[in-house]
Amino acid sequence: MIRDRAGRDIRVLIAWLAGIAAGALAVGLIMIPPVIGLADSGDFGRVLGVSGLRVLHPDQSYEELYFNYAHQYFGYGGYTLGGYVSTHVVFVAIAGWIGRLLDGDVFDIRVLGACYAAAYIWAVVLFVRHSPKMKSPTSTLIMALSLAAALVFVFGDIGYAAYFQSFFGEPYALIAMLLMVASAFALASSNEPAGRMFALFVAAALAVATSKIQNAPLGLVFALLAWRMIGLRGDPRWRRQVWTGAAILLVGSILMIVAAPDRLKHVNLYQSIFFGVLKDTPHLERDMEELGIASKYAVLAGTNYFQKDTAIPQNDPILHREVLQRLSHKDIALYYLKHPSRFMQKLDRAAENAVYIRPYYLGNYDASAGKPPGAISHTFSGWSDFKVAAMPRSAAGYFLVFIAYFLALAAVWRKNRSGKWRIAVETMVVVALAGAFSCVVPLIGDGEADLGKHLFMFNVCFDMMVVSVIAGAFYGAIKLAERQARNRRNG
């Protein structure tokens, strides 16, 4: 290990300092009044009842209850069974139990925020603690500090932090993804990988895959990455752990897909058809004929499932029988395969929304803060503001970025024969693949509905790629400086 003069691994100290900084930033940004969160856009209801919570003042106007204001306080209620399938509700329920211990009358959203912040700090500490070891303590210090600064600047941004104090599933997926990658790096950098660290990897990967239906297929790729770790140790016990972990991820992902409620499938399919394929199409009649949809449903083109006063109600039984029960998402995927130019149009539409970490149409403040309806916080928003100003707005721009990233990873993978290095590189390959997948799946699975929020996981993966590039640049610069210093000494 690289140690300071007192014999301590300098990365341990930097890791804990980074964790303290990340925690202090989170507390200062979202927990000290005025409390910052995210307004409900209609998604909270499917989480609250299942986790034993409820809206405290349901008599508010529609705008106040949903889009205009975040809410700091919620009530407690009974546990209800619903059609929402996600391990996210378990995390929220645990926060609810903690909240009951602190205050049995009302649930303060800051309890949930603190739970997310604690898990975020854990991820930051893991990342920095297992940052690359350099030749000297000074070089190791610079490497650890650069990684810590990048992690806190990017993932401590208010765009991400505001999600912590909401009942959306996005922060759950974010924290799980950070912990999954951090634990993978910890395993890859250890001389003797610990079983408990592998258990954390599996638990975090399973949390990502079961955070929402759209993320379930990611578990199949995570299972493959888990299997690749079998070479990190040679003992039978480790092999059993790896095979068990890979099986858990595989089965969990399949169960998540199978457990998707039919109603949810029909909602998403409606969005995919009428708010996806048929939205803004220049060939409406041809596309409807190709999909086998009767011309009478042309009036629904461009409408979403939750839109009111449509010419034909979305819950019309004939519509369900003639369209939603006959077609499937496979038909949507086949349509885009036959018409790649149309899919490119949709990808361009996704690229326009992919620059936004948070939904700017949802307020951040509780009404008691006295802020205007829909007001949002811009404190510590350097990274999210930069993305809005500088990131590509076309699919072609992102294609170039991803191709360059994959080529760079391939070069590093080929250059390093170490199995540990290759596991670290393959982890980032999985992250990039998850990002690409998270951009494509919402278009096929839900059309253009709420694209900004559905592309949240794309943002998480893309930003992890950015952090890895920053860390890689520092690593390369330090290695070059060390080589030049060594040459000067030898010369």
HUVEN-V302175 format. One record per pair of residues at least 12 apart in sequence whose C-alpha atoms are under 7 Angstrom apart, sorted by the first residue. I is the first residue (numbers start at 0). J is the second residue. If there is no record, write none. Layout:
i=<I,I>
j=<J,J>
This chain:
i=<1,1,1,2,3,9,9,10,10,10,10,11,13,13,14,14,14,15,17,17,17,18,18,18,21,21,21,22,22,25,25,25,29,30,33,34,34,35,35,35,36,36,36,36,36,36,36,37,37,37,37,37,37,37,37,38,38,38,38,38,38,38,38,38,39,39,39,40,40,41,42,43,43,45,46,46,48,48,49,49,49,49,49,50,50,50,50,50,51,51,51,51,51,52,52,52,52,53,53,53,53,54,54,55,55,55,66,66,66,67,67,67,67,68,68,68,68,68,68,68,69,69,69,69,70,71,71,71,72,72,72,72,73,73,73,74,74,75,75,82,84,85,85,85,86,86,86,87,87,87,91,94,94,94,98,108,109,111,112,112,115,118,119,122,122,122,123,125,125,125,126,127,127,127,129,129,129,130,138,142,142,145,146,149,150,152,153,156,156,156,156,157,157,157,158,158,158,158,159,168,169,171,172,172,172,173,175,175,175,175,176,176,176,178,179,179,179,180,182,182,182,183,184,187,187,187,187,188,192,201,204,204,205,205,205,208,209,209,212,212,212,213,215,215,215,216,217,218,218,218,219,219,219,222,222,222,223,225,225,225,226,226,226,229,231,265,266,267,267,268,268,268,268,268,269,269,270,270,270,270,270,271,271,271,271,271,273,273,273,273,273,274,274,274,274,274,274,274,275,275,275,277,277,278,278,279,292,298,328,328,331,332,346,347,347,349,350,350,350,351,351,352,352,353,353,353,354,354,354,355,355,356,356,356,358,358,360,361,362,362,363,363,408,412,430,431,431,431,433,434,434,434,434,435,437,437,437,438,438,441>
j=<132,135,136,136,136,136,140,127,128,140,143,128,143,144,124,127,128,124,123,124,147,120,123,124,120,151,155,116,120,116,155,160,161,109,368,364,365,161,363,364,69,161,162,164,165,363,364,69,161,162,164,165,361,362,363,65,66,67,68,69,70,361,362,363,65,66,69,65,66,65,167,166,167,83,88,166,78,79,78,79,80,81,88,78,88,89,91,92,75,76,77,78,92,73,74,75,76,73,74,75,76,73,74,72,73,74,361,362,373,361,362,372,373,362,363,364,365,366,372,373,362,363,364,365,365,107,108,365,105,106,107,108,105,106,107,105,106,105,106,260,259,209,210,211,206,209,210,168,171,210,111,110,111,114,110,164,164,164,163,164,163,174,174,177,178,181,150,181,182,185,181,143,146,147,184,185,188,143,477,473,474,470,470,466,466,382,382,379,380,382,383,378,379,380,356,357,380,383,356,210,455,210,206,207,210,459,203,204,206,207,203,204,207,203,200,203,204,426,196,199,200,200,423,419,420,422,423,419,231,244,218,221,218,248,251,252,252,255,255,256,259,440,252,255,256,252,433,248,249,252,248,249,252,245,248,249,245,241,244,245,241,242,245,241,419,323,304,444,445,323,327,328,444,445,304,323,303,304,445,446,448,442,443,444,445,446,299,300,301,302,303,300,301,302,303,446,447,448,442,446,447,300,301,300,301,301,322,310,443,444,443,443,394,393,394,450,392,393,394,392,393,450,451,451,454,458,386,387,390,387,451,383,455,458,451,452,373,373,374,375,375,376,424,424,460,460,461,464,460,456,457,460,461,457,454,456,457,454,457,453>
